[in-house]
Amino acid sequence: MESTGSVDHELWQSRLSRFGRVLAIFGLVYVGLHISFGLWMHQPVFESVQLIPPVTATVAFAVMWLLLRGVPRPHGFVRAVELSTLFAGTSAFSAMALVMPLVAAPEGIVRGALTCVLLVYAVYVPSTARRTLMVSSLMTVPLLACVFVAYRSYDPALHDPPAAIWPKRAVGDQAYSVTFLCFVWWAIAVAMATGFSSMLYGLRKAVNDIRRLGQYTLEKKLGEGGWASSIARRTRCSAGPPRSSSCCPTGPARTR
């Protein structure tokens, strides 16, 4: 993210931490529901590999939350945590396509989950369009790779109706068409998320520019009286040696 100041950096870190916390909570809810339904249906839940991807994703997002909460961290540290945990968490989401039955259309479920993650990231986390495009590229390769590998075992003889009159394809040929359609719908989601980030980041930058009034920065309003009811803080002194101790006041400047 191209930070415009310490306030933006702290906001970015705080939003990422909350973003990771929300995703970790949703992951825990999903794992809990999966275990509950498995026990209710008398299935060997804890011996199934279907729990590995959601648990891995939940742990990755929990790590993002724990590492970025609290005091401000260096910019490089926040960026490394963001990219690594997002890649690990979304790759685990994509791996769910490998362990789900093909009759459940796992490509739609996985793509839908990643689309929700990407759109929430674009709206909630302050990011430029290029930043959101970079994050989406981390999700693209694992998503398409997992969908393609999952459908390489697709056997038309097991899934096509007996009365089907269309030509029978070989085992695994379905992977190419399903992966291509998944790519098309995912590209639409990426374009939407990139547009959201560009619009919201531009609005936030415009608001910050409006709050900077020359050598003053607008902090807050006292009431509904407009400009006369705003507190302004000196952000820099005029050039030259100060003639008095009031050149750079430490407290809030008088209202205008």
Contacts in CASP RR format, 6 or more apart in sequence:
PFRMAT RR
TARGET T0000
AUTHOR 0000-0000-0000
METHOD contacts of the structure
MODEL  1
MESTGSVDHELWQSRLSRFGRVLAIFGLVYVGLHISFGLWMHQPVFESVQ
LIPPVTATVAFAVMWLLLRGVPRPHGFVRAVELSTLFAGTSAFSAMALVM
PLVAAPEGIVRGALTCVLLVYAVYVPSTARRTLMVSSLMTVPLLACVFVA
YRSYDPALHDPPAAIWPKRAVGDQAYSVTFLCFVWWAIAVAMATGFSSML
YGLRKAVNDIRRLGQYTLEKKLGEGGWASSIARRTRCSAGPPRSSSCCPT
GPARTR
1 8 0 8 1.000
1 12 0 8 1.000
1 79 0 8 1.000
1 126 0 8 1.000
1 127 0 8 1.000
1 128 0 8 1.000
1 131 0 8 1.000
2 128 0 8 1.000
2 131 0 8 1.000
3 9 0 8 1.000
3 12 0 8 1.000
3 75 0 8 1.000
4 205 0 8 1.000
4 208 0 8 1.000
6 72 0 8 1.000
8 126 0 8 1.000
8 208 0 8 1.000
9 72 0 8 1.000
9 75 0 8 1.000
9 78 0 8 1.000
10 72 0 8 1.000
11 126 0 8 1.000
12 78 0 8 1.000
12 125 0 8 1.000
12 126 0 8 1.000
13 68 0 8 1.000
13 72 0 8 1.000
13 73 0 8 1.000
13 78 0 8 1.000
14 68 0 8 1.000
15 124 0 8 1.000
15 125 0 8 1.000
15 126 0 8 1.000
16 64 0 8 1.000
16 68 0 8 1.000
16 78 0 8 1.000
16 81 0 8 1.000
16 82 0 8 1.000
16 125 0 8 1.000
17 64 0 8 1.000
17 65 0 8 1.000
17 68 0 8 1.000
17 69 0 8 1.000
17 70 0 8 1.000
18 65 0 8 1.000
18 124 0 8 1.000
19 64 0 8 1.000
19 120 0 8 1.000
19 121 0 8 1.000
19 124 0 8 1.000
19 125 0 8 1.000
20 61 0 8 1.000
20 62 0 8 1.000
20 64 0 8 1.000
20 65 0 8 1.000
20 85 0 8 1.000
21 61 0 8 1.000
21 62 0 8 1.000
21 65 0 8 1.000
21 69 0 8 1.000
22 120 0 8 1.000
23 57 0 8 1.000
23 58 0 8 1.000
23 61 0 8 1.000
23 64 0 8 1.000
23 117 0 8 1.000
24 58 0 8 1.000
24 61 0 8 1.000
24 62 0 8 1.000
24 64 0 8 1.000
24 65 0 8 1.000
27 54 0 8 1.000
27 57 0 8 1.000
27 58 0 8 1.000
27 61 0 8 1.000
28 58 0 8 1.000
30 54 0 8 1.000
30 58 0 8 1.000
31 51 0 8 1.000
31 54 0 8 1.000
31 55 0 8 1.000
31 58 0 8 1.000
34 45 0 8 1.000
34 50 0 8 1.000
34 51 0 8 1.000
34 54 0 8 1.000
35 45 0 8 1.000
35 46 0 8 1.000
35 51 0 8 1.000
38 45 0 8 1.000
39 45 0 8 1.000
45 51 0 8 1.000
48 99 0 8 1.000
49 99 0 8 1.000
50 96 0 8 1.000
50 99 0 8 1.000
50 100 0 8 1.000
52 95 0 8 1.000
52 99 0 8 1.000
53 92 0 8 1.000
53 93 0 8 1.000
53 95 0 8 1.000
53 96 0 8 1.000
53 98 0 8 1.000
53 99 0 8 1.000
54 92 0 8 1.000
54 93 0 8 1.000
54 96 0 8 1.000
56 88 0 8 1.000
56 89 0 8 1.000
56 92 0 8 1.000
56 95 0 8 1.000
57 88 0 8 1.000
57 89 0 8 1.000
57 90 0 8 1.000
57 92 0 8 1.000
57 93 0 8 1.000
60 85 0 8 1.000
60 86 0 8 1.000
60 88 0 8 1.000
60 89 0 8 1.000
60 92 0 8 1.000
61 85 0 8 1.000
61 89 0 8 1.000
63 81 0 8 1.000
63 85 0 8 1.000
64 81 0 8 1.000
64 82 0 8 1.000
64 85 0 8 1.000
64 86 0 8 1.000
67 73 0 8 1.000
67 81 0 8 1.000
67 85 0 8 1.000
68 78 0 8 1.000
68 81 0 8 1.000
68 82 0 8 1.000
73 81 0 8 1.000
82 135 0 8 1.000
83 135 0 8 1.000
83 138 0 8 1.000
86 121 0 8 1.000
86 135 0 8 1.000
86 138 0 8 1.000
86 139 0 8 1.000
87 138 0 8 1.000
87 139 0 8 1.000
87 142 0 8 1.000
90 114 0 8 1.000
90 117 0 8 1.000
90 138 0 8 1.000
90 139 0 8 1.000
90 142 0 8 1.000
90 143 0 8 1.000
91 139 0 8 1.000
91 142 0 8 1.000
93 110 0 8 1.000
93 113 0 8 1.000
93 114 0 8 1.000
93 117 0 8 1.000
94 110 0 8 1.000
94 114 0 8 1.000
94 139 0 8 1.000
94 142 0 8 1.000
94 143 0 8 1.000
94 145 0 8 1.000
94 146 0 8 1.000
94 147 0 8 1.000
95 142 0 8 1.000
95 146 0 8 1.000
96 106 0 8 1.000
96 109 0 8 1.000
96 110 0 8 1.000
96 113 0 8 1.000
96 146 0 8 1.000
97 106 0 8 1.000
97 107 0 8 1.000
97 109 0 8 1.000
97 110 0 8 1.000
97 146 0 8 1.000
97 147 0 8 1.000
97 150 0 8 1.000
98 146 0 8 1.000
98 149 0 8 1.000
98 150 0 8 1.000
100 106 0 8 1.000
100 109 0 8 1.000
100 150 0 8 1.000
102 150 0 8 1.000
102 151 0 8 1.000
102 153 0 8 1.000
102 154 0 8 1.000
102 159 0 8 1.000
103 159 0 8 1.000
106 147 0 8 1.000
106 150 0 8 1.000
107 147 0 8 1.000
107 150 0 8 1.000
107 151 0 8 1.000
107 178 0 8 1.000
107 179 0 8 1.000
107 181 0 8 1.000
107 182 0 8 1.000
108 182 0 8 1.000
110 143 0 8 1.000
110 146 0 8 1.000
110 147 0 8 1.000
111 143 0 8 1.000
111 147 0 8 1.000
111 182 0 8 1.000
111 185 0 8 1.000
111 186 0 8 1.000
111 189 0 8 1.000
114 139 0 8 1.000
114 143 0 8 1.000
114 186 0 8 1.000
114 189 0 8 1.000
115 186 0 8 1.000
115 189 0 8 1.000
117 139 0 8 1.000
118 132 0 8 1.000
118 135 0 8 1.000
118 136 0 8 1.000
118 139 0 8 1.000
118 189 0 8 1.000
118 190 0 8 1.000
118 193 0 8 1.000
119 189 0 8 1.000
119 192 0 8 1.000
119 193 0 8 1.000
119 196 0 8 1.000
121 127 0 8 1.000
121 132 0 8 1.000
121 135 0 8 1.000
121 193 0 8 1.000
122 132 0 8 1.000
122 192 0 8 1.000
122 193 0 8 1.000
122 194 0 8 1.000
122 195 0 8 1.000
122 196 0 8 1.000
122 197 0 8 1.000
122 200 0 8 1.000
123 196 0 8 1.000
123 200 0 8 1.000
126 200 0 8 1.000
126 201 0 8 1.000
126 204 0 8 1.000
127 135 0 8 1.000
127 197 0 8 1.000
127 201 0 8 1.000
128 197 0 8 1.000
128 198 0 8 1.000
128 201 0 8 1.000
129 194 0 8 1.000
129 195 0 8 1.000
129 197 0 8 1.000
129 198 0 8 1.000
129 201 0 8 1.000
131 197 0 8 1.000
132 193 0 8 1.000
132 194 0 8 1.000
132 195 0 8 1.000
132 196 0 8 1.000
132 197 0 8 1.000
133 190 0 8 1.000
133 194 0 8 1.000
136 190 0 8 1.000
136 193 0 8 1.000
136 194 0 8 1.000
140 186 0 8 1.000
140 190 0 8 1.000
143 182 0 8 1.000
143 186 0 8 1.000
144 179 0 8 1.000
144 182 0 8 1.000
144 183 0 8 1.000
144 186 0 8 1.000
147 175 0 8 1.000
147 178 0 8 1.000
147 179 0 8 1.000
147 182 0 8 1.000
148 175 0 8 1.000
148 176 0 8 1.000
148 178 0 8 1.000
148 179 0 8 1.000
149 175 0 8 1.000
150 175 0 8 1.000
151 172 0 8 1.000
151 174 0 8 1.000
151 175 0 8 1.000
151 178 0 8 1.000
151 179 0 8 1.000
152 172 0 8 1.000
152 175 0 8 1.000
153 171 0 8 1.000
153 172 0 8 1.000
154 171 0 8 1.000
154 172 0 8 1.000
154 173 0 8 1.000
154 174 0 8 1.000
154 175 0 8 1.000
154 178 0 8 1.000
155 171 0 8 1.000
155 172 0 8 1.000
156 168 0 8 1.000
156 169 0 8 1.000
156 171 0 8 1.000
156 173 0 8 1.000
156 174 0 8 1.000
157 168 0 8 1.000
160 166 0 8 1.000
160 168 0 8 1.000
210 218 0 8 1.000
211 217 0 8 1.000
211 218 0 8 1.000
212 218 0 8 1.000
212 235 0 8 1.000
213 232 0 8 1.000
215 234 0 8 1.000
215 235 0 8 1.000
215 236 0 8 1.000
215 238 0 8 1.000
216 232 0 8 1.000
216 233 0 8 1.000
216 234 0 8 1.000
216 235 0 8 1.000
216 253 0 8 1.000
217 232 0 8 1.000
217 233 0 8 1.000
217 235 0 8 1.000
218 230 0 8 1.000
218 231 0 8 1.000
218 232 0 8 1.000
219 230 0 8 1.000
219 231 0 8 1.000
219 232 0 8 1.000
219 233 0 8 1.000
219 252 0 8 1.000
220 230 0 8 1.000
220 231 0 8 1.000
221 229 0 8 1.000
221 230 0 8 1.000
221 231 0 8 1.000
222 229 0 8 1.000
222 230 0 8 1.000
222 231 0 8 1.000
222 255 0 8 1.000
223 229 0 8 1.000
227 256 0 8 1.000
228 255 0 8 1.000
228 256 0 8 1.000
229 255 0 8 1.000
230 255 0 8 1.000
230 256 0 8 1.000
231 252 0 8 1.000
231 253 0 8 1.000
231 255 0 8 1.000
232 252 0 8 1.000
232 253 0 8 1.000
232 255 0 8 1.000
232 256 0 8 1.000
233 251 0 8 1.000
233 252 0 8 1.000
233 253 0 8 1.000
234 248 0 8 1.000
234 249 0 8 1.000
234 253 0 8 1.000
237 247 0 8 1.000
237 248 0 8 1.000
238 247 0 8 1.000
242 248 0 8 1.000
END
